[in-house]
């Protein structure tokens, strides 16, 4: 039995993704664990603005549909790659926030954090290389980064964030886009100054102590 609250929250955050301007058309998807071996996910071919609880799809970790009348999204493999690489993950958000997506499209790395809050909340935000959709290489690249990071840019395909709750995964995507806007503005003003190696090490240790990042890292 899937919690009614989980269904409500997943549909709610899907609509918020669209309202935030992170997706258009049928882009983007969001998923959450519904038990150890089951994933609830938004369906394909529907705007996230129109997502409702009845349209959500329940799948297992092999991608087999267990419940739902719609089909899962074409980029289901990216979500499954995250859940397999990080078993403690409870939710995954994949979106195309414009500024962060522009960094990936341009092949520009976010690099060393320039703000303490970003270092603690996100750590580093690496970039996965450009791959073709639904290819084994795409899922492998996401799995490799998800094992170590909570957010990533996908060159040519937006960004992915993960978390121990739907709220955390959503807020991390919000911060990725907000941070990308700050970096872009700073570059217009002559460039952002990265934090020192010592400051980054201190902040990442603080991040670890409060339980953020990969379990056991």
C-alpha positions in Angstrom: 0.0 0.0 0.0 1.5 3.3 -1.1 1.1 6.2 1.4 -1.4 8.7 0.2 0.9 11.4 1.4 3.7 10.2 -0.8 1.4 10.3 -3.8 0.2 13.8 -2.8 3.8 15.1 -2.3 5.2 13.7 -5.5 2.4 15.3 -7.6 2.8 18.5 -5.6 6.6 18.8 -6.3 6.1 17.9 -9.9 3.7 20.8 -10.3 6.2 23.1 -8.4 8.9 22.1 -10.9 6.8 23.4 -13.7 5.8 26.5 -11.8 9.4 27.3 -11.0 10.2 27.3 -14.8 12.6 24.4 -14.6 10.8 22.4 -17.3 8.7 22.9 -20.4 6.6 20.6 -22.6 6.9 17.1 -21.2 10.4 17.6 -19.9 11.6 16.5 -16.5 10.6 13.9 -14.0 10.6 13.2 -10.3 10.5 10.0 -8.3 10.5 8.7 -4.8 11.0 5.3 -3.1 7.7 3.6 -2.1 9.3 0.8 -0.2 12.7 -0.8 -0.5 12.3 -2.2 -4.0 9.6 0.1 -5.5 9.7 3.5 -7.0 6.8 6.0 -7.6 7.5 8.2 -10.6 5.8 10.8 -12.8 4.6 9.4 -16.2 5.7 10.2 -19.7 3.9 12.4 -22.2 2.3 14.8 -19.7 3.2 18.3 -18.6 4.3 18.4 -15.0 1.8 21.2 -14.6 -1.0 18.6 -15.1 0.5 15.9 -12.8 -2.0 14.4 -10.5 -1.9 11.5 -8.0 -3.9 9.1 -10.2 -1.4 9.4 -13.1 1.7 8.4 -11.1 3.4 5.1 -12.0 4.7 2.5 -9.6 7.7 0.4 -10.8 10.3 -1.9 -9.4 14.0 -1.5 -9.6 14.1 -3.4 -12.9 11.7 -0.8 -14.5 8.8 -3.2 -14.5 5.4 -1.4 -14.1 3.6 -2.6 -11.0 0.7 -0.1 -10.9 -0.6 2.7 -13.1 -2.3 3.2 -16.4 0.4 5.4 -17.9 3.9 4.6 -19.0 7.0 5.6 -17.0 9.3 8.3 -18.5 11.8 7.5 -21.2 14.6 8.5 -18.9 13.6 6.1 -16.2 17.1 4.6 -16.5 18.6 7.7 -15.0 16.5 7.5 -11.9 17.2 3.7 -11.5 20.9 4.4 -11.9 20.8 6.8 -8.9 18.8 4.4 -6.7 21.1 1.5 -7.4 24.3 3.6 -6.9 23.0 5.2 -3.7 20.6 2.8 -1.9 19.9 5.4 0.9 18.4 7.8 -1.7 14.7 8.4 -1.2 14.0 10.8 -4.1 15.4 12.0 -7.4 14.6 15.1 -9.4 15.6 15.5 -13.1 14.9 18.9 -14.6 16.1 21.5 -17.1 16.5 24.7 -15.0 17.6 27.2 -17.7 20.8 28.7 -16.2 22.2 25.5 -14.7 21.3 23.7 -18.0 23.2 26.4 -19.9 26.3 25.6 -18.0 26.1 22.0 -19.1 25.2 22.9 -22.7 28.2 25.3 -22.8 30.5 22.7 -21.2 31.3 25.1 -18.4 32.0 23.4 -15.0 30.7 24.9 -11.8 34.0 24.1 -10.2 35.2 24.8 -6.7 32.4 26.2 -4.5 32.5 30.0 -4.1 29.9 30.2 -1.3 30.0 28.4 2.1 26.3 27.7 2.0 26.6 25.9 -1.4 29.6 23.8 -0.1 27.6 22.6 2.9 24.3 22.1 1.1 25.5 20.6 -2.2 29.2 20.0 -1.9 30.6 19.9 -5.4 28.4 19.9 -8.5 30.2 17.9 -11.2 29.2 17.5 -14.9 28.4 14.2 -16.6 29.6 14.1 -20.2 27.3 14.5 -23.2 25.7 11.1 -24.1 22.7 10.0 -26.1 19.4 9.6 -24.3 18.6 6.1 -23.0 22.1 4.9 -23.7 24.0 2.6 -21.3 26.7 5.3 -21.2 24.2 7.9 -19.9 23.0 5.7 -17.0 26.6 4.7 -16.2 27.8 8.3 -16.0 24.9 9.2 -13.7 25.5 6.2 -11.5 29.2 7.0 -11.2 28.5 10.6 -10.1 25.5 9.7 -7.9 27.7 7.4 -5.8 29.7 10.5 -4.6 27.6 13.6 -5.2 24.1 14.9 -4.4 23.7 17.1 -7.5 25.1 17.0 -11.0 24.8 18.7 -14.4 24.1 16.5 -17.4 25.7 18.1 -20.5 22.8 18.6 -22.9 20.2 17.2 -20.5 19.7 19.5 -17.5 20.5 18.5 -14.0 19.8 15.7 -11.4 19.5 16.1 -7.7 18.9 13.4 -5.1 18.0 13.4 -1.4 16.7 11.6 1.7 13.3 13.1 1.0 11.3 14.7 -1.8 11.7 18.1 -0.2 15.5 17.8 0.0 15.9 16.6 -3.6 13.6 19.5 -4.8 15.4 22.1 -2.7 18.8 21.0 -4.0 17.6 21.5 -7.5 16.4 25.0 -6.5 19.8 25.7 -5.1 21.6 24.4 -8.1 19.7 26.8 -10.3 20.1 29.7 -7.9 23.8 29.1 -7.6 24.1 28.9 -11.4 22.5 32.4 -11.7 25.0 33.8 -9.1 28.0 32.3 -10.9 26.8 33.7 -14.2 26.3 37.2 -12.8 29.7 37.0 -11.1 31.4 36.1 -14.3 29.9 39.3 -15.9 31.5 41.2 -13.1 35.0 39.8 -13.6 34.7 36.3 -12.1 33.9 34.6 -8.9 36.6 33.8 -6.3 36.6 30.2 -5.3 36.9 29.3 -1.6 40.3 28.2 -0.5 41.2 24.5 -0.2 41.3 24.9 3.6 37.8 26.5 3.7 36.4 23.8 1.4 37.8 21.0 3.5 36.4 22.6 6.6 32.9 23.0 5.1 32.8 19.5 3.6 33.7 18.1 7.0 30.9 20.1 8.5 28.6 18.7 5.8 29.7 15.2 6.7 29.0 15.7 10.4 25.4 16.7 9.8 24.8 13.6 7.7 24.8 15.2 4.2 26.4 13.4 1.3 26.9 9.7 0.6 26.4 7.5 3.7 29.7 6.5 5.2 31.6 9.1 3.3 
